[in-house]
């Protein structure tokens, strides 16, 4: 257990719908990163939030957006869902945004798009 | 382009056998290197990391990895595996100036025969 929690555990949506995934970071951590892990692949970086501001983004379209709240919990929103969005979505929190800070991963949310 | 390659998709070993999982990276500038492990039904967790200094890095559970800059490699080793080492192993990298964005390889599934 890492202290990072994610909800929901599983989710089924249809193409075109919108989804919101939630992440509670480990106590004392101000940085949250989101990753998408497709079946049989390694996690891919979506974006990172540091103190409520986006602090870097991977190669994902704008329909992937996020928020970080004053308590440092975070949301990942995906609009206009596509079949290829089916994946495990991981969030990871770290004490700070610098490269020396270990990222602690949550259990993930399994999203299925039909 | 930044990338991490793991050439072994599935490795099957008997208990007490020695393990070496290959990892090569392509990254401009200073690089940080990691090995993560995902045991069945558990969170992704850090096995070991290399930032600088001694290229031979020791991690948890008897694992070690060697950074060979000339070969752009960071192979994971363990002299004698146990059944409990059955898991998915991910090599990963991040850059000096890219906050804590991590690029993962596609993973190697390790199965240990009792």
Interface residues (C-beta under 8 A of the other chain):
Chain A: X1 X2 X4 X31 X33 X35 X40 X41 X42 X43 X44 X45 X48 X50 X55 X56 X58 X90 X92 X94 X97 X98 X99 X100 X101 X102 X103 X105 X106 X107
Chain B: X4 X6 X32 X43 X44 X45 X46 X49 X51 X90 X92 X94 X95 X96 X98 X99 X100 X101 X102 X103 X104 X105 X106 X107
